[in-house]
Structures are given as C-alpha cells and as structure tokens.
Amino acid sequence: MNGRKPMVMVAAGGTGGHMFPAQALAEVMLRRGWRVKLSTDPRGARFADDFPPAVEISQISSASFARGGMAAKALAPFRIAGGVIGAALRMSRERPDVVVGFGGYPTIPALGAAWILRRPRMIHEQNGVLGRVNRIFASRVDRVACGIWPGDMPAGVEAAHVGNPVRADVLERAGAPYIPPGDYPMSILVMGGSQGARILSDVVPEAIAALPAGRLRDLRVSHQAREEDLDRVETCYAAAGVVADVRPFFRDVAARMSEAQLVISRAGASSVADISVIGRPSILVPYAAAANDHQSANASGLANAGAAIVIPESRFKAETLTEQIEMVLGHPEGAAEMAHAAMSCGLPDAPERLADMVETLADGGRDA
C-alpha cells in the first residue's frame, strides 16, 4: 500500500438502520489505523455528526424509486447515473482499498463506481431479507456479510454471518447488569424508526396509562416520537401522571436502554442488535410496510430465544400491549430470564468480525 494509510469507503443510506452499522465499522477501522471515508446523501448526513471526527464525509447525488411523485421517479435514473459518474471520477483519484455498502439507494453510486473500476468491494446486509439495493449488488461484489442468519441470498451467492455491528457506546454497555422489575423506580424505553414511530405514539402512551396505579407510580418512560406527535404524546403521559421524556431522537439511547426494565420497539436490525448486545426484555412490533416483511424476520431470533414478545401491527392495540407490559413488569424472574436470553443472542464482536473481512479483502482475498 506504498506506505500510505489504507482507506475504506463506507457507503450507507439515509436511515439509522444503515448508518449505525456503518458508524460501528468506521470506529473499528480508525482504531486499526485506516482512513475512513463516508459516502452518503443529505438524509444520511443527518446521522454523520455521531461519526468520529476523523471520518471524511462525502455527500453524493442519488435518488429513490420509492419516494416522490412521478416526475421525481422519472428523474431518478438520471440522478443515480450522475452520482455513479461523479463517484467514479473521485474514486479513480482516491483509489480506496475497499468499498463497503450498507444498503439504501445512496450506496448505488459508490458501489457502482467500485464495480466499474474493479475496486475491492463488499456489502453488509443488516436484515433477515436482502434489501433492494443489496440484492442488486450481491452478485457484483467480492464478499457479502450478513447481520442475521440465515440470510435470504440469491442463487449462487455465499454470505458470511458476522452479526450486526453496534456502535462503541452500545459496546461499552454490553451485558450491563439487569435490574428486574420491582417496587422501585423503573424505566421503559420506547423507540421506533423515522418511518415506523407513528403507531407507537398512537398506542403506547394509552397502553401505559391503563396500567395499575401502583405500577404507574414507579414508572419513568423515555419515548422517541416524531416532531408532529410530541405534544399529544406528552399530553397523554402527563394526564396519566407518568413521568416521560419525549423526544424525536435520543443520542444516549445506549445509556437509556441499559437502565430500562423493558424496551418497546420496532424490529429494525440495529434496534434488535442493540437490545441483544445490552440484553434487555423487549416487546417488538415489526413494521408491516417493511420490504418483504424483513422486520418480522429480524424479530424471530429474539422471539425464538424467549427474549422478546412480538406483536404484529394487526394486533397492536392498547389493551393487548397493556397486558404484555404487565406480564413483563409483573414477573421479575421471567423478565430477568428474558434479559439473559436476549444477551445470549448478541454478537458484540460483530464490528471486529466485519473489520476482519475488510482487511482480508484488502489483502487480496477477492474472488476470481
């Protein structure tokens, strides 16, 4: 590598589900002495503030066929093509040693350019079902890593199970001691992705308000809600006398999760990974509109281990949720068993395993 620091380009889409594992890999590669460059779009750049300062950030032109009106969708191929050309020009100068895509349309320019220039390249799929972009590139990269096993791979494509990388602040709390529910202050953490938070705001406050008065007296709630839902969620908790911290985004989610007796969440891959590594009982509500119902696949590992209660959206009503919350908080031994089972599903070494794959690929471990 001619005496220079090796460089990895991580490409990730505009959601936390793609950006969080990209951040986790970036943290490890920097510790190993690599340069790291992030390729994303303006939506993804919103999450870039949490990346280490040493990461070089490059915003690229991309587009989605899934959002916008007819005109936007008609222009999408041209914007994507422009992004690929721009990425190829930059990549021909920078010559990254490895390009790693984490899914989402904003990864197309970087992976497309790497394919054109024949740079070593790989993808990481976080979910139990391959996303659209990763499915396109699965047969056009040198390596495929997956976060949940078994993965749904196209014919002829082999994948390595490394787990879903979690960020350093989550790893710091891996296996944090769990305090079972009891007659003392308890915490519930409620979180959903930007697309899936609405139904949690509709159902969870009402369900918690219906808990027995003695239970409510001890509860503290951290609830992640969309901006437009903040006022009504806060009002519902206040009317029930519940102390609640309601925000659009928690930057200290790992600390809040480690202090929680129960997590109520969508079943995004990163959320499931955080819950598993820290080890907490959870009630998971898979996002019904997720492509190929991949959140149900994500939730199955924790559910099968006895670590999570899964409620499909079709049955996600306040009465049902109240019963399930009380089932966890009213049975301390069972809650502790769920926490232990969740931790048994965690792969805290996933960032290192993925970094090992990157270094092996950079050292010439490419397919012929």
N, C-alpha and C positions, 0 to 999 in steps of 0.2 A: 504493500500500500504506500510505497515511496516515502515513508517517514511521516506522512500526514496522519491526522486522526481519522479513523474510519467514520463514515457518515451513513446514518439510516434515515430514510424519509418515511414518516408515518402519515398515512392519508386516512382521514376519518370524516364521516358525515356530520350533519348539524344537530345531532341529538346526544344527550348524555350517554345513552346506551352504546354509541360508537366512540365517543370522545373519552369516556372514563378508562376503558382498557388501553386506548392509545396513550393516555397520560401515564398509566401504570408502566407500560413498556418504556416510554421515554425516560421515566425516573430511573429504571434499572440500567438502561443503555448509557445514560450520563454517568452513573456510578462506575460503569465499566470502562469509561474513558472514551466513549463515542461522542461525536457530534450528532445532534438530533434536529431534524427539520420537520415541522408540521405543515402538511398541505391540507387546507380545508376551505370552506366557503364562509361568507359573512355570518351564517347561522351558527356554524361550528366555532367561529372566532369568539362567540359569547362565552364559551367554556374555556378559552385559552388562557384566561387570567390565572387559572389554577395550575397551569403547567409550570414547571420550573423555569425561572428567568432565562436560563441558558438555551432553551429551545428556540430555534429560529422559526418564525411563523410566516407562512406564505399563503395569502388568500388567492384562490383561483376562481375562474369563471366556470360555473356548472349550472345544471338545471335538472328538474324532476319532471317526469311524465305524469306524476301522481297529484301534483298541485297546480292551481291556477286555472284560468279559463282556456278556451280553445286556442286563442292567439298565443298564450304562453306555452301551451303544449306543442303547438306547431313550430315555435321558435326553439324549443328545447334541443333538438338535434344539432342545430347550428351553434348554439351556445356551448354545448358539450364538445363539439368538434373544435371550436375556438379554444376551449380550455385545454384539450389534448395537445393542440399545436403549440400553445404557449408553454405548457408543461414540458413538452419535448425539447423546445428550444432551451429552456432553463436547465433541464436535466442533462442535455448534451454538454453543457458547461460545468455543471456541478458534479456529475457522474457519481451519484450515491452508490454506496456499496450494496445496499439492499433497500428495496421499497416494500413497505408493509401496508396493506389495505385492511381497514377495519369495517368496511361496509358503508352503504349510503351513496347516493348519486355523486356527492363531491369527491369520492375516491376514483371516479372514472378517469379524469384527466391524468392523475399520477400513475395509475396502473396501466392506462392506455399508452402513455408515453414510455413507461418501462418496458411494455411489450414490444413497442415499435423499435426501441433502442436496444432491446435484449439485455436489459439490466436485470440482475437477480431480483426476484420478486416473489412475494407470498401474500396470502390473505389469512385473516383470523375471523372466524365466524363465531359470534357470541351465542347465538340462539340455537335451539334444537332443530331448527329448519333453516336452511340456507336462505339468506336474503336475495333479492333480485339481482343486485349488482355482483355479489359474491358468487352467485350461481353462474353468471356470465363469465366471470374470470376464473372459476375453479379449474377449468381445463387449460388455462392460459398462463398459469403461474407455476413456479418451481416447487412450491410447498403449500399445503393447506393445513392450518391449525384450527382446531375447534374447541369451543369452551364447554359444550355439553355433549355427552356421549351416551348412546350412539348418535352420530350426526346423520343428516339426510344428504348424502353425496350423490352427484351424478355418476352414471355408469363409467367405470374406468378411472375414477378419481379416488386416490387414497388420502386419508387425513390422519393427522396425529392429534391425539387428545391431550391438550396441555391445561385445560381449565380456563376460566375467565380471569384475567389479571385484575387485581384490585389495587387501588392507589395506596400510597405509603401510609396515609392517615388511617386507613382501614387495617392495614397490616399491623400497625402499632397496637391495635386493639384485638388482634386475632385471639380467639379463645378467652376473651375477658370474662372473669367470674360472673356467673349469672345469679342474681338475687331473686329467688322465687317470689311470686305474689304473696302478700300478707296484709296485716292490719297496720300498714305504714304507707308513706307516700310512694306511689307507683307511677310509672311513665308508659304511655302508649305513643309510638311514633307512626304517623300516617303519611305515606308518600306515594305519589303517582307521577308518571312521566308527563311531559307537556301535553301530549295528546290524550292521556287517559285519566287526568286528575279530576275531571268534572264529576264523574259518577261517585267518586269517593267523597267529594264535597256535598253531594246530594244525600248520601246515605249515612256516612259515618257519624257526623255530629248528632243526627237524630237517634241513631242506634246507641251511642254512648249516653245520651241524655236519658234513655229508657232503662239504664242500669239501676240496680237498687241504690237507695240514697246512701247507705253505708259505704258502698263501693265508690260512688261519685266523690265522696268526701276526701278520699285518699288519692284521687287521680290527677295527673298532670298530662296534658296532651300537647304534642308537637305535630302540627298538621300543615303539610305542604299543599297549597291551593293556588289556583290561577288568580291573577290580579283581579279579574272581574268577579271572582267568588269570595274574595277576602272578607268583605263586610258581612255577608249573610252567614258565612261560617263562624266568624267571631261572635255574631249576634246569637246564633243558636247555642254555642257553648256558654256564653255569658248568661243566657236565660236559664240554663240548667245548673248554673253555679259551678261550672267546670273551669279550672284554670287552664287556659290554652294559649300557646304561642303559634300563631297562624302566619305563615309567610309564603311567598312564591317559590323560594328556593332556600335550602339550608346548606351553607358551606361547611358546617360542622356536623354533617349527617352521621359520620362515624362515631363521634362522641355521643350524640343523641341515641344512636342505636345501641351502643354499649351500655347505656343507662336504662334502656327500656325493658319492661317486663313482657311487652308484646309489640310486634310490628304488623301493621295493616298496610298492604302494598299491592300495587300491580306486580306482575310477574316478569318484568323486564330482566334480561340476563344479568345486567350489572347489579340490580337490586337483589336478585337471588344469590349472586356471588357474595355480596357484602353480608347478607343475612347468614350465609353458610360459614364464612370465614370468622365472623364475630361470634356466631352461634346463638340465635335468638328464636323463640317461638314466633310463628307468623300465621297470619290469615292472608292468603293470596287471592287476588281477583284478576284472572287473566283478561287482558284487553281483547274483547271479541273481534274488533276490527283489525287486529294484527294479521299481517300476511300469513296465510297458511296456518292460522291459529298457533303461531310459534310460542306464544306465552304460555299456553297450556302445556306444551312440551317442556318449556323451561321449568314450570312448577312441578312437574311429575316427579323429579328426583327427590325433592324435599317432602312431597306428599307421600311417596312410597316408603320413605325412611321414617315416617311418623313425626316429622318435624314441622309440618305445615298443614293447615286446613285450607282447602281450595274451594272457593265458591264461584261458580260460573256467573257471568253477568246476568243471565236469565233468572237466576235465583238470588241475586244480590239485593235483598230488601232489608230494611231497618230491623224488622222483627227477627229475621234469620241471623243477621250479624250480631244483634244483642245476645242471642242465645250462645253463639260461638265465642264471643268475647267473655261471657260469664263462665263458659266451660273452661277456658284457659285460666282466667284470673281466680276462679273459684276452686281450682285444684292445683295447689302449689307443686305437688310431687309430679303430676302429669306435665305441668309447664316446664319443670326442670328436665324431665326426660325429653321433651321436645327440643329444648335448647341443646342438650347433649347430642341428640340425633342430628340437629342442623349442623353442628360443628363437625360431625363425622362426614358430612358431605362436602365440607370446604376443602379447597386446594390453595392454601396460602402461598405455595411455591409456584403458582401459575406464572407470575411475572418472570421469574428466573427461568422457567422451562421454555417460555416463549423467547426470551432473550437468547437462550442456548441455540434455539432453532435459527435465529437471525445470524448468529456468529458462525454456525455451521454452514449456512448458505453462503455467507460472505467468503468463507474459506474454500469455496469451490464445490460444495455439496449440492450442486444442481443436477436436475435430471438431464439426460442426454436429449 
